Amino acid sequence: MALRLQEVVSVVHCRQDDLEFWITERWVRPIRDDTGYLFAEADIARIHLIRDLVEDMAVERDTVPMVLSLIDQVHGAHRHLTRLVDAIDALPEPTRGELLRRAGLPKD
């Protein structure tokens, strides 16, 4: 479900000028069309995160990009690990067992 800027401001309970700043800083990257910005669910989740960082956790504006970068890296690592686990699970049992044994991991 995609939302427009005013809808996001209402749903996320943030100020429009803050949201526009976050867009300018590229902390959030909505699609822009002829009628304005269009925010996907992932954009809205990121806006919630940014609002929480700035308002609830009092993270300074110049620190937000570093925090977002670290969070993005953790999510990227999680995606890679998920793919790796799926690939290991798809291996035939003898191969999977040997791989887990060599890695020092439990079979289950």
Jmol script that loads the backbone (N, CA, C; Angstrom):
load data "model"
ATOM      1  N   MET A   1       0.842  -1.174   0.000  1.00  0.00           N
ATOM      2  CA  MET A   1       0.000   0.000   0.000  1.00  0.00           C
ATOM      3  C   MET A   1       0.885   1.234   0.000  1.00  0.00           C
ATOM      4  N   ALA A   2       0.809   2.035  -1.014  1.00  0.00           N
ATOM      5  CA  ALA A   2       1.615   3.245  -1.142  1.00  0.00           C
ATOM      6  C   ALA A   2       0.825   4.458  -0.652  1.00  0.00           C
ATOM      7  N   LEU A   3       1.539   5.365  -0.023  1.00  0.00           N
ATOM      8  CA  LEU A   3       0.904   6.571   0.513  1.00  0.00           C
ATOM      9  C   LEU A   3       1.582   7.823  -0.042  1.00  0.00           C
ATOM     10  N   ARG A   4       0.826   8.897  -0.060  1.00  0.00           N
ATOM     11  CA  ARG A   4       1.346  10.216  -0.445  1.00  0.00           C
ATOM     12  C   ARG A   4       1.883  10.929   0.786  1.00  0.00           C
ATOM     13  N   LEU A   5       2.602  12.008   0.573  1.00  0.00           N
ATOM     14  CA  LEU A   5       3.279  12.724   1.642  1.00  0.00           C
ATOM     15  C   LEU A   5       2.347  13.100   2.788  1.00  0.00           C
ATOM     16  N   GLN A   6       1.229  13.702   2.515  1.00  0.00           N
ATOM     17  CA  GLN A   6       0.309  14.114   3.570  1.00  0.00           C
ATOM     18  C   GLN A   6      -0.234  12.915   4.349  1.00  0.00           C
ATOM     19  N   GLU A   7      -0.457  11.808   3.653  1.00  0.00           N
ATOM     20  CA  GLU A   7      -0.926  10.602   4.328  1.00  0.00           C
ATOM     21  C   GLU A   7       0.146  10.055   5.276  1.00  0.00           C
ATOM     22  N   VAL A   8       1.393  10.102   4.831  1.00  0.00           N
ATOM     23  CA  VAL A   8       2.495   9.622   5.666  1.00  0.00           C
ATOM     24  C   VAL A   8       2.622  10.487   6.915  1.00  0.00           C
ATOM     25  N   VAL A   9       2.546  11.802   6.740  1.00  0.00           N
ATOM     26  CA  VAL A   9       2.628  12.722   7.880  1.00  0.00           C
ATOM     27  C   VAL A   9       1.554  12.368   8.901  1.00  0.00           C
ATOM     28  N   SER A  10       0.366  12.063   8.428  1.00  0.00           N
ATOM     29  CA  SER A  10      -0.747  11.728   9.312  1.00  0.00           C
ATOM     30  C   SER A  10      -0.561  10.367   9.976  1.00  0.00           C
ATOM     31  N   VAL A  11      -0.127   9.384   9.214  1.00  0.00           N
ATOM     32  CA  VAL A  11       0.022   8.025   9.727  1.00  0.00           C
ATOM     33  C   VAL A  11       1.198   7.912  10.701  1.00  0.00           C
ATOM     34  N   VAL A  12       2.301   8.543  10.356  1.00  0.00           N
ATOM     35  CA  VAL A  12       3.526   8.414  11.142  1.00  0.00           C
ATOM     36  C   VAL A  12       3.576   9.435  12.283  1.00  0.00           C
ATOM     37  N   HIS A  13       2.740  10.456  12.189  1.00  0.00           N
ATOM     38  CA  HIS A  13       2.716  11.522  13.198  1.00  0.00           C
ATOM     39  C   HIS A  13       4.052  12.260  13.260  1.00  0.00           C
ATOM     40  N   CYS A  14       4.493  12.695  12.080  1.00  0.00           N
ATOM     41  CA  CYS A  14       5.704  13.495  12.011  1.00  0.00           C
ATOM     42  C   CYS A  14       5.359  14.827  11.354  1.00  0.00           C
ATOM     43  N   ARG A  15       6.264  15.759  11.453  1.00  0.00           N
ATOM     44  CA  ARG A  15       6.041  17.064  10.820  1.00  0.00           C
ATOM     45  C   ARG A  15       6.457  16.996   9.357  1.00  0.00           C
ATOM     46  N   GLN A  16       5.711  17.680   8.510  1.00  0.00           N
ATOM     47  CA  GLN A  16       5.998  17.651   7.080  1.00  0.00           C
ATOM     48  C   GLN A  16       7.389  18.188   6.784  1.00  0.00           C
ATOM     49  N   ASP A  17       7.793  19.281   7.442  1.00  0.00           N
ATOM     50  CA  ASP A  17       9.122  19.825   7.163  1.00  0.00           C
ATOM     51  C   ASP A  17      10.230  18.861   7.587  1.00  0.00           C
ATOM     52  N   ASP A  18      10.002  18.079   8.656  1.00  0.00           N
ATOM     53  CA  ASP A  18      10.979  17.055   9.038  1.00  0.00           C
ATOM     54  C   ASP A  18      11.056  15.978   7.961  1.00  0.00           C
ATOM     55  N   LEU A  19       9.908  15.513   7.502  1.00  0.00           N
ATOM     56  CA  LEU A  19       9.883  14.482   6.467  1.00  0.00           C
ATOM     57  C   LEU A  19      10.563  14.976   5.195  1.00  0.00           C
ATOM     58  N   GLU A  20      10.298  16.202   4.819  1.00  0.00           N
ATOM     59  CA  GLU A  20      10.945  16.761   3.620  1.00  0.00           C
ATOM     60  C   GLU A  20      12.459  16.862   3.808  1.00  0.00           C
ATOM     61  N   PHE A  21      12.903  17.195   5.017  1.00  0.00           N
ATOM     62  CA  PHE A  21      14.340  17.216   5.310  1.00  0.00           C
ATOM     63  C   PHE A  21      14.928  15.816   5.177  1.00  0.00           C
ATOM     64  N   TRP A  22      14.240  14.815   5.731  1.00  0.00           N
ATOM     65  CA  TRP A  22      14.722  13.429   5.658  1.00  0.00           C
ATOM     66  C   TRP A  22      14.830  12.965   4.205  1.00  0.00           C
ATOM     67  N   ILE A  23      13.907  13.436   3.372  1.00  0.00           N
ATOM     68  CA  ILE A  23      13.965  13.104   1.941  1.00  0.00           C
ATOM     69  C   ILE A  23      15.154  13.804   1.301  1.00  0.00           C
ATOM     70  N   THR A  24      15.324  15.078   1.598  1.00  0.00           N
ATOM     71  CA  THR A  24      16.442  15.857   1.052  1.00  0.00           C
ATOM     72  C   THR A  24      17.780  15.227   1.430  1.00  0.00           C
ATOM     73  N   GLU A  25      17.871  14.757   2.662  1.00  0.00           N
ATOM     74  CA  GLU A  25      19.101  14.127   3.150  1.00  0.00           C
ATOM     75  C   GLU A  25      19.262  12.690   2.640  1.00  0.00           C
ATOM     76  N   ARG A  26      18.228  12.183   1.967  1.00  0.00           N
ATOM     77  CA  ARG A  26      18.209  10.826   1.406  1.00  0.00           C
ATOM     78  C   ARG A  26      18.208   9.755   2.484  1.00  0.00           C
ATOM     79  N   TRP A  27      17.667  10.096   3.659  1.00  0.00           N
ATOM     80  CA  TRP A  27      17.483   9.103   4.714  1.00  0.00           C
ATOM     81  C   TRP A  27      16.325   8.187   4.341  1.00  0.00           C
ATOM     82  N   VAL A  28      15.397   8.720   3.570  1.00  0.00           N
ATOM     83  CA  VAL A  28      14.282   7.951   3.022  1.00  0.00           C
ATOM     84  C   VAL A  28      14.181   8.346   1.553  1.00  0.00           C
ATOM     85  N   ARG A  29      13.878   7.384   0.691  1.00  0.00           N
ATOM     86  CA  ARG A  29      13.924   7.625  -0.760  1.00  0.00           C
ATOM     87  C   ARG A  29      12.626   7.184  -1.444  1.00  0.00           C
ATOM     88  N   PRO A  30      11.578   7.980  -1.283  1.00  0.00           N
ATOM     89  CA  PRO A  30      10.317   7.614  -1.941  1.00  0.00           C
ATOM     90  C   PRO A  30      10.416   7.824  -3.451  1.00  0.00           C
ATOM     91  N   ILE A  31       9.488   7.237  -4.150  1.00  0.00           N
ATOM     92  CA  ILE A  31       9.374   7.455  -5.591  1.00  0.00           C
ATOM     93  C   ILE A  31       8.751   8.828  -5.792  1.00  0.00           C
ATOM     94  N   ARG A  32       9.211   9.542  -6.794  1.00  0.00           N
ATOM     95  CA  ARG A  32       8.615  10.843  -7.103  1.00  0.00           C
ATOM     96  C   ARG A  32       7.986  10.757  -8.487  1.00  0.00           C
ATOM     97  N   ASP A  33       6.717  11.146  -8.568  1.00  0.00           N
ATOM     98  CA  ASP A  33       6.039  11.187  -9.862  1.00  0.00           C
ATOM     99  C   ASP A  33       5.522  12.603 -10.101  1.00  0.00           C
ATOM    100  N   ASP A  34       4.663  12.768 -11.090  1.00  0.00           N
ATOM    101  CA  ASP A  34       4.159  14.095 -11.456  1.00  0.00           C
ATOM    102  C   ASP A  34       3.350  14.765 -10.351  1.00  0.00           C
ATOM    103  N   THR A  35       2.793  13.970  -9.457  1.00  0.00           N
ATOM    104  CA  THR A  35       1.941  14.530  -8.407  1.00  0.00           C
ATOM    105  C   THR A  35       2.631  14.622  -7.051  1.00  0.00           C
ATOM    106  N   GLY A  36       3.886  14.199  -6.970  1.00  0.00           N
ATOM    107  CA  GLY A  36       4.617  14.287  -5.710  1.00  0.00           C
ATOM    108  C   GLY A  36       5.249  12.968  -5.327  1.00  0.00           C
ATOM    109  N   TYR A  37       5.488  12.806  -4.043  1.00  0.00           N
ATOM    110  CA  TYR A  37       6.148  11.609  -3.535  1.00  0.00           C
ATOM    111  C   TYR A  37       5.153  10.484  -3.300  1.00  0.00           C
ATOM    112  N   LEU A  38       5.637   9.281  -3.524  1.00  0.00           N
ATOM    113  CA  LEU A  38       4.857   8.082  -3.276  1.00  0.00           C
ATOM    114  C   LEU A  38       5.707   7.168  -2.394  1.00  0.00           C
ATOM    115  N   PHE A  39       5.196   6.841  -1.208  1.00  0.00           N
ATOM    116  CA  PHE A  39       5.946   6.092  -0.207  1.00  0.00           C
ATOM    117  C   PHE A  39       5.466   4.648  -0.141  1.00  0.00           C
ATOM    118  N   ALA A  40       6.387   3.729  -0.316  1.00  0.00           N
ATOM    119  CA  ALA A  40       6.096   2.299  -0.182  1.00  0.00           C
ATOM    120  C   ALA A  40       6.107   1.930   1.302  1.00  0.00           C
ATOM    121  N   GLU A  41       5.681   0.716   1.612  1.00  0.00           N
ATOM    122  CA  GLU A  41       5.652   0.249   3.001  1.00  0.00           C
ATOM    123  C   GLU A  41       7.033   0.317   3.648  1.00  0.00           C
ATOM    124  N   ALA A  42       8.075  -0.036   2.886  1.00  0.00           N
ATOM    125  CA  ALA A  42       9.436   0.018   3.428  1.00  0.00           C
ATOM    126  C   ALA A  42       9.830   1.455   3.763  1.00  0.00           C
ATOM    127  N   ASP A  43       9.401   2.411   2.935  1.00  0.00           N
ATOM    128  CA  ASP A  43       9.677   3.824   3.218  1.00  0.00           C
ATOM    129  C   ASP A  43       9.006   4.246   4.520  1.00  0.00           C
ATOM    130  N   ILE A  44       7.779   3.824   4.692  1.00  0.00           N
ATOM    131  CA  ILE A  44       7.009   4.199   5.885  1.00  0.00           C
ATOM    132  C   ILE A  44       7.652   3.600   7.132  1.00  0.00           C
ATOM    133  N   ALA A  45       8.107   2.346   7.050  1.00  0.00           N
ATOM    134  CA  ALA A  45       8.794   1.721   8.176  1.00  0.00           C
ATOM    135  C   ALA A  45      10.073   2.481   8.514  1.00  0.00           C
ATOM    136  N   ARG A  46      10.794   2.913   7.488  1.00  0.00           N
ATOM    137  CA  ARG A  46      12.030   3.666   7.715  1.00  0.00           C
ATOM    138  C   ARG A  46      11.722   5.031   8.336  1.00  0.00           C
ATOM    139  N   ILE A  47      10.646   5.652   7.919  1.00  0.00           N
ATOM    140  CA  ILE A  47      10.248   6.940   8.497  1.00  0.00           C
ATOM    141  C   ILE A  47       9.895   6.767   9.975  1.00  0.00           C
ATOM    142  N   HIS A  48       9.197   5.694  10.303  1.00  0.00           N
ATOM    143  CA  HIS A  48       8.919   5.390  11.718  1.00  0.00           C
ATOM    144  C   HIS A  48      10.238   5.274  12.496  1.00  0.00           C
ATOM    145  N   LEU A  49      11.183   4.556  11.920  1.00  0.00           N
ATOM    146  CA  LEU A  49      12.485   4.374  12.553  1.00  0.00           C
ATOM    147  C   LEU A  49      13.186   5.715  12.760  1.00  0.00           C
ATOM    148  N   ILE A  50      13.226   6.535  11.717  1.00  0.00           N
ATOM    149  CA  ILE A  50      13.891   7.839  11.813  1.00  0.00           C
ATOM    150  C   ILE A  50      13.211   8.703  12.868  1.00  0.00           C
ATOM    151  N   ARG A  51      11.893   8.712  12.859  1.00  0.00           N
ATOM    152  CA  ARG A  51      11.170   9.494  13.865  1.00  0.00           C
ATOM    153  C   ARG A  51      11.507   9.013  15.272  1.00  0.00           C
ATOM    154  N   ASP A  52      11.540   7.697  15.456  1.00  0.00           N
ATOM    155  CA  ASP A  52      11.892   7.143  16.760  1.00  0.00           C
ATOM    156  C   ASP A  52      13.317   7.526  17.161  1.00  0.00           C
ATOM    157  N   LEU A  53      14.240   7.447  16.214  1.00  0.00           N
ATOM    158  CA  LEU A  53      15.625   7.815  16.513  1.00  0.00           C
ATOM    159  C   LEU A  53      15.729   9.270  16.951  1.00  0.00           C
ATOM    160  N   VAL A  54      15.087  10.146  16.186  1.00  0.00           N
ATOM    161  CA  VAL A  54      15.218  11.586  16.435  1.00  0.00           C
ATOM    162  C   VAL A  54      14.395  12.026  17.644  1.00  0.00           C
ATOM    163  N   GLU A  55      13.162  11.582  17.725  1.00  0.00           N
ATOM    164  CA  GLU A  55      12.269  12.086  18.771  1.00  0.00           C
ATOM    165  C   GLU A  55      12.356  11.285  20.071  1.00  0.00           C
ATOM    166  N   ASP A  56      12.278   9.977  19.985  1.00  0.00           N
ATOM    167  CA  ASP A  56      12.228   9.161  21.202  1.00  0.00           C
ATOM    168  C   ASP A  56      13.612   8.885  21.787  1.00  0.00           C
ATOM    169  N   MET A  57      14.591   8.693  20.913  1.00  0.00           N
ATOM    170  CA  MET A  57      15.926   8.339  21.392  1.00  0.00           C
ATOM    171  C   MET A  57      16.885   9.530  21.405  1.00  0.00           C
ATOM    172  N   ALA A  58      16.430  10.663  20.930  1.00  0.00           N
ATOM    173  CA  ALA A  58      17.217  11.913  20.918  1.00  0.00           C
ATOM    174  C   ALA A  58      18.564  11.760  20.205  1.00  0.00           C
ATOM    175  N   VAL A  59      18.574  10.992  19.121  1.00  0.00           N
ATOM    176  CA  VAL A  59      19.788  10.873  18.307  1.00  0.00           C
ATOM    177  C   VAL A  59      19.969  12.191  17.559  1.00  0.00           C
ATOM    178  N   GLU A  60      21.166  12.752  17.627  1.00  0.00           N
ATOM    179  CA  GLU A  60      21.456  14.020  16.954  1.00  0.00           C
ATOM    180  C   GLU A  60      21.343  13.858  15.439  1.00  0.00           C
ATOM    181  N   ARG A  61      20.914  14.928  14.767  1.00  0.00           N
ATOM    182  CA  ARG A  61      20.727  14.873  13.307  1.00  0.00           C
ATOM    183  C   ARG A  61      21.969  14.398  12.567  1.00  0.00           C
ATOM    184  N   ASP A  62      23.156  14.879  12.983  1.00  0.00           N
ATOM    185  CA  ASP A  62      24.352  14.478  12.237  1.00  0.00           C
ATOM    186  C   ASP A  62      24.788  13.053  12.550  1.00  0.00           C
ATOM    187  N   THR A  63      24.184  12.425  13.530  1.00  0.00           N
ATOM    188  CA  THR A  63      24.490  11.032  13.861  1.00  0.00           C
ATOM    189  C   THR A  63      23.532  10.064  13.161  1.00  0.00           C
ATOM    190  N   VAL A  64      22.374  10.549  12.763  1.00  0.00           N
ATOM    191  CA  VAL A  64      21.351   9.690  12.146  1.00  0.00           C
ATOM    192  C   VAL A  64      21.879   8.933  10.923  1.00  0.00           C
ATOM    193  N   PRO A  65      22.618   9.578   9.997  1.00  0.00           N
ATOM    194  CA  PRO A  65      23.096   8.811   8.835  1.00  0.00           C
ATOM    195  C   PRO A  65      23.962   7.610   9.218  1.00  0.00           C
ATOM    196  N   MET A  66      24.799   7.768  10.245  1.00  0.00           N
ATOM    197  CA  MET A  66      25.650   6.662  10.684  1.00  0.00           C
ATOM    198  C   MET A  66      24.794   5.537  11.280  1.00  0.00           C
ATOM    199  N   VAL A  67      23.811   5.895  12.091  1.00  0.00           N
ATOM    200  CA  VAL A  67      22.929   4.888  12.687  1.00  0.00           C
ATOM    201  C   VAL A  67      22.153   4.150  11.594  1.00  0.00           C
ATOM    202  N   LEU A  68      21.615   4.893  10.637  1.00  0.00           N
ATOM    203  CA  LEU A  68      20.875   4.269   9.534  1.00  0.00           C
ATOM    204  C   LEU A  68      21.776   3.346   8.719  1.00  0.00           C
ATOM    205  N   SER A  69      23.006   3.782   8.485  1.00  0.00           N
ATOM    206  CA  SER A  69      23.952   2.957   7.732  1.00  0.00           C
ATOM    207  C   SER A  69      24.234   1.651   8.464  1.00  0.00           C
ATOM    208  N   LEU A  70      24.442   1.732   9.774  1.00  0.00           N
ATOM    209  CA  LEU A  70      24.692   0.526  10.557  1.00  0.00           C
ATOM    210  C   LEU A  70      23.483  -0.407  10.540  1.00  0.00           C
ATOM    211  N   ILE A  71      22.297   0.155  10.669  1.00  0.00           N
ATOM    212  CA  ILE A  71      21.075  -0.661  10.619  1.00  0.00           C
ATOM    213  C   ILE A  71      20.932  -1.312   9.250  1.00  0.00           C
ATOM    214  N   ASP A  72      21.210  -0.555   8.185  1.00  0.00           N
ATOM    215  CA  ASP A  72      21.149  -1.114   6.828  1.00  0.00           C
ATOM    216  C   ASP A  72      22.140  -2.263   6.664  1.00  0.00           C
ATOM    217  N   GLN A  73      23.333  -2.112   7.244  1.00  0.00           N
ATOM    218  CA  GLN A  73      24.339  -3.168   7.160  1.00  0.00           C
ATOM    219  C   GLN A  73      23.874  -4.423   7.894  1.00  0.00           C
ATOM    220  N   VAL A  74      23.268  -4.258   9.045  1.00  0.00           N
ATOM    221  CA  VAL A  74      22.758  -5.406   9.799  1.00  0.00           C
ATOM    222  C   VAL A  74      21.661  -6.108   9.008  1.00  0.00           C
ATOM    223  N   HIS A  75      20.757  -5.332   8.407  1.00  0.00           N
ATOM    224  CA  HIS A  75      19.691  -5.941   7.603  1.00  0.00           C
ATOM    225  C   HIS A  75      20.269  -6.662   6.393  1.00  0.00           C
ATOM    226  N   GLY A  76      21.286  -6.068   5.770  1.00  0.00           N
ATOM    227  CA  GLY A  76      21.939  -6.716   4.630  1.00  0.00           C
ATOM    228  C   GLY A  76      22.596  -8.026   5.035  1.00  0.00           C
ATOM    229  N   ALA A  77      23.289  -8.019   6.170  1.00  0.00           N
ATOM    230  CA  ALA A  77      23.922  -9.237   6.666  1.00  0.00           C
ATOM    231  C   ALA A  77      22.869 -10.300   6.979  1.00  0.00           C
ATOM    232  N   HIS A  78      21.749  -9.876   7.537  1.00  0.00           N
ATOM    233  CA  HIS A  78      20.666 -10.818   7.837  1.00  0.00           C
ATOM    234  C   HIS A  78      20.130 -11.458   6.559  1.00  0.00           C
ATOM    235  N   ARG A  79      19.944 -10.650   5.513  1.00  0.00           N
ATOM    236  CA  ARG A  79      19.473 -11.197   4.225  1.00  0.00           C
ATOM    237  C   ARG A  79      20.460 -12.227   3.679  1.00  0.00           C
ATOM    238  N   HIS A  80      21.758 -11.900   3.751  1.00  0.00           N
ATOM    239  CA  HIS A  80      22.780 -12.823   3.245  1.00  0.00           C
ATOM    240  C   HIS A  80      22.801 -14.118   4.053  1.00  0.00           C
ATOM    241  N   LEU A  81      22.707 -14.000   5.358  1.00  0.00           N
ATOM    242  CA  LEU A  81      22.703 -15.199   6.195  1.00  0.00           C
ATOM    243  C   LEU A  81      21.475 -16.060   5.939  1.00  0.00           C
ATOM    244  N   THR A  82      20.338 -15.417   5.718  1.00  0.00           N
ATOM    245  CA  THR A  82      19.120 -16.162   5.405  1.00  0.00           C
ATOM    246  C   THR A  82      19.298 -16.949   4.110  1.00  0.00           C
ATOM    247  N   ARG A  83      19.887 -16.319   3.104  1.00  0.00           N
ATOM    248  CA  ARG A  83      20.141 -17.022   1.835  1.00  0.00           C
ATOM    249  C   ARG A  83      21.111 -18.181   2.037  1.00  0.00           C
ATOM    250  N   LEU A  84      22.134 -17.950   2.855  1.00  0.00           N
ATOM    251  CA  LEU A  84      23.111 -18.994   3.120  1.00  0.00           C
ATOM    252  C   LEU A  84      22.470 -20.180   3.836  1.00  0.00           C
ATOM    253  N   VAL A  85      21.642 -19.909   4.831  1.00  0.00           N
ATOM    254  CA  VAL A  85      20.941 -20.974   5.547  1.00  0.00           C
ATOM    255  C   VAL A  85      20.035 -21.744   4.590  1.00  0.00           C
ATOM    256  N   ASP A  86      19.322 -21.022   3.727  1.00  0.00           N
ATOM    257  CA  ASP A  86      18.456 -21.691   2.750  1.00  0.00           C
ATOM    258  C   ASP A  86      19.275 -22.584   1.816  1.00  0.00           C
ATOM    259  N   ALA A  87      20.446 -22.091   1.391  1.00  0.00           N
ATOM    260  CA  ALA A  87      21.294 -22.884   0.492  1.00  0.00           C
ATOM    261  C   ALA A  87      21.810 -24.129   1.208  1.00  0.00           C
ATOM    262  N   ILE A  88      22.190 -23.978   2.463  1.00  0.00           N
ATOM    263  CA  ILE A  88      22.670 -25.129   3.237  1.00  0.00           C
ATOM    264  C   ILE A  88      21.542 -26.136   3.428  1.00  0.00           C
ATOM    265  N   ASP A  89      20.357 -25.645   3.756  1.00  0.00           N
ATOM    266  CA  ASP A  89      19.207 -26.535   3.936  1.00  0.00           C
ATOM    267  C   ASP A  89      18.867 -27.311   2.664  1.00  0.00           C
ATOM    268  N   ALA A  90      19.176 -26.738   1.503  1.00  0.00           N
ATOM    269  CA  ALA A  90      18.849 -27.389   0.230  1.00  0.00           C
ATOM    270  C   ALA A  90      19.871 -28.466  -0.155  1.00  0.00           C
ATOM    271  N   LEU A  91      20.992 -28.533   0.551  1.00  0.00           N
ATOM    272  CA  LEU A  91      22.012 -29.537   0.240  1.00  0.00           C
ATOM    273  C   LEU A  91      21.543 -30.921   0.659  1.00  0.00           C
ATOM    274  N   PRO A  92      22.034 -31.957  -0.016  1.00  0.00           N
ATOM    275  CA  PRO A  92      21.721 -33.322   0.423  1.00  0.00           C
ATOM    276  C   PRO A  92      22.284 -33.550   1.829  1.00  0.00           C
ATOM    277  N   GLU A  93      21.640 -34.394   2.593  1.00  0.00           N
ATOM    278  CA  GLU A  93      21.993 -34.606   4.010  1.00  0.00           C
ATOM    279  C   GLU A  93      23.472 -34.883   4.246  1.00  0.00           C
ATOM    280  N   PRO A  94      24.098 -35.780   3.527  1.00  0.00           N
ATOM    281  CA  PRO A  94      25.518 -36.024   3.860  1.00  0.00           C
ATOM    282  C   PRO A  94      26.372 -34.763   3.703  1.00  0.00           C
ATOM    283  N   THR A  95      26.116 -34.015   2.650  1.00  0.00           N
ATOM    284  CA  THR A  95      26.884 -32.792   2.396  1.00  0.00           C
ATOM    285  C   THR A  95      26.571 -31.740   3.446  1.00  0.00           C
ATOM    286  N   ARG A  96      25.298 -31.562   3.760  1.00  0.00           N
ATOM    287  CA  ARG A  96      24.879 -30.579   4.765  1.00  0.00           C
ATOM    288  C   ARG A  96      25.502 -30.919   6.119  1.00  0.00           C
ATOM    289  N   GLY A  97      25.439 -32.184   6.497  1.00  0.00           N
ATOM    290  CA  GLY A  97      26.014 -32.619   7.773  1.00  0.00           C
ATOM    291  C   GLY A  97      27.512 -32.358   7.847  1.00  0.00           C
ATOM    292  N   GLU A  98      28.217 -32.657   6.768  1.00  0.00           N
ATOM    293  CA  GLU A  98      29.664 -32.436   6.727  1.00  0.00           C
ATOM    294  C   GLU A  98      29.987 -30.945   6.813  1.00  0.00           C
ATOM    295  N   LEU A  99      29.244 -30.133   6.107  1.00  0.00           N
ATOM    296  CA  LEU A  99      29.461 -28.683   6.140  1.00  0.00           C
ATOM    297  C   LEU A  99      29.248 -28.128   7.553  1.00  0.00           C
ATOM    298  N   LEU A 100      28.164 -28.555   8.189  1.00  0.00           N
ATOM    299  CA  LEU A 100      27.882 -28.091   9.555  1.00  0.00           C
ATOM    300  C   LEU A 100      28.959 -28.586  10.524  1.00  0.00           C
ATOM    301  N   ARG A 101      29.389 -29.824  10.340  1.00  0.00           N
ATOM    302  CA  ARG A 101      30.447 -30.360  11.204  1.00  0.00           C
ATOM    303  C   ARG A 101      31.728 -29.558  11.067  1.00  0.00           C
ATOM    304  N   ARG A 102      32.130 -29.280   9.825  1.00  0.00           N
ATOM    305  CA  ARG A 102      33.360 -28.511   9.598  1.00  0.00           C
ATOM    306  C   ARG A 102      33.258 -27.085  10.129  1.00  0.00           C
ATOM    307  N   ALA A 103      32.061 -26.541  10.102  1.00  0.00           N
ATOM    308  CA  ALA A 103      31.850 -25.181  10.619  1.00  0.00           C
ATOM    309  C   ALA A 103      31.701 -25.162  12.130  1.00  0.00           C
ATOM    310  N   GLY A 104      31.642 -26.355  12.732  1.00  0.00           N
ATOM    311  CA  GLY A 104      31.489 -26.441  14.181  1.00  0.00           C
ATOM    312  C   GLY A 104      30.094 -26.054  14.646  1.00  0.00           C
ATOM    313  N   LEU A 105      29.105 -26.306  13.785  1.00  0.00           N
ATOM    314  CA  LEU A 105      27.727 -25.948  14.094  1.00  0.00           C
ATOM    315  C   LEU A 105      26.898 -27.199  14.370  1.00  0.00           C
ATOM    316  N   PRO A 106      25.877 -27.074  15.170  1.00  0.00           N
ATOM    317  CA  PRO A 106      24.999 -28.231  15.400  1.00  0.00           C
ATOM    318  C   PRO A 106      24.211 -28.571  14.144  1.00  0.00           C
ATOM    319  N   LYS A 107      23.863 -29.838  14.009  1.00  0.00           N
ATOM    320  CA  LYS A 107      23.109 -30.271  12.820  1.00  0.00           C
ATOM    321  C   LYS A 107      21.682 -29.775  12.828  1.00  0.00           C
ATOM    322  N   ASP A 108      21.169 -29.354  13.920  1.00  0.00           N
ATOM    323  CA  ASP A 108      19.764 -28.944  13.994  1.00  0.00           C
ATOM    324  C   ASP A 108      19.609 -27.524  14.282  1.00  0.00           C
TER     325      ASP A 108
END
end "model"
wireframe off; spacefill off
backbone 0.3
color backbone group
